[in-house]
Amino acid sequence: MRILVQIHTWNDAGVIDSVIDAILRQTRAMEEILIVDNGSTDGTAELGYPAIVTVVRHALNLGTSGSVKTAIEYARAHGYDWLWVLDADSMPRPDALQLLAGVIEAGDRELTHEIGVVCSSHNLVKLGRVLHQGRLLTPGGPRLPKLRADRTCVDCDSVIWSGALINLAVVEQVGLPRAGTLGCWEDLSLDYGDTEYTYRIHRAGYKILVHRDSIIDHPLGRGLHRRILGRNFYTSDHPAFRRYLHFRNLVFFWLRIYHRRNWPMLLVWFSHRLIRMLAAIIFLERERGPKLKACIFGIRDGLRGRLDGSFGAPR
């Protein structure tokens, strides 16, 4: 079983060495690490890397989904069977890949072909929480899967990109991830691209699994963490254009891609999510005005089915 490890980067010169070191410490040997750089301007693509590293550079920032799309095409052209996707600031523990591969190699041939994705869990370092990042998608919105003490893997309907080990055989049936060609703001290049693609894989009949013991330590980047009235509150503090893309793509997915809707439950879930996001922006974040406006505009364009707005996204 040949596995290609992929890192997607955008101006990550300050952290990329750490994730490469973490990958090289994996207990399972690998043939190649592919860096797909989204047009970084800080020299990320020009750094000196070990011989095992190949760098492919996009002229434009095509977002995470654009990077994964390029990596899948590269992996298939070079005879790989699986693709392990990582963020530039995600630090997989030494046995993370071995545990994922073990799920695939331990099963019989028929079971192996049924697995579309097996994904690591994420340790949010600043919060001291381990999240099993898969979701069950229901007509009333996403739900957390139930964890069983007697199983190492959790069945899900979708997972995030980082930590996902993708069976490249699924591409013949489901195609490539959705991503634009003009920038990270187009189509599902950022936000919900992972949800849509892994949901598409699941709808095609493949299993989507999250491994409870395969852990990626995630520092949460520029996120803000505060205690208010004795409770912990966290916000990612994303810029306004990311707030726009999040709500635009979220609304688009649930209205135009997901196959069933329970309108009362879906509206309750969406209202709860929107209120929490607006409260985080108002009470915890900076640049509140543009971010609040971005949320409203994102909802508007999602309802219209327009995936070509940028709201000031970097070009």
Salt bridges, closest charged atoms under 4 A:
GLU31 OE1 - ARG2 NH2 2.74
ASP37 OD2 - ARG57 NE 3.43
GLU46 OE2 - ARG57 NH1 2.78
ASP87 OD1 - HIS8 NE2 2.44
ASP87 OD2 - HIS218 NE2 3.74
ASP89 OD1 - HIS218 NE2 3.59
GLU105 OE2 - ARG28 NH2 3.01
ASP150 OD2 - ARG148 NH2 2.84
ASP155 OD2 - ARG151 NH1 2.99
ASP157 OD1 - HIS202 NE2 3.42
GLU172 OE2 - ARG76 NH2 2.41
ASP187 OD1 - ARG178 NH2 2.94
ASP191 OD2 - ARG242 NE 3.01
GLU196 OE1 - ARG200 NH2 2.81
ASP217 OD1 - ARG93 NH2 3.00
ASP237 OD2 - ARG222 NH2 3.55
ASP237 OD2 - ARG286 NH2 2.65
ASP237 OD1 - LYS291 NZ 2.75
GLU285 OE2 - ARG243 NH2 2.34
GLU285 OE1 - LYS291 NZ 2.87
ASP301 OD1 - ARG300 NE 2.95
ASP308 OD1 - ARG306 NE 3.20
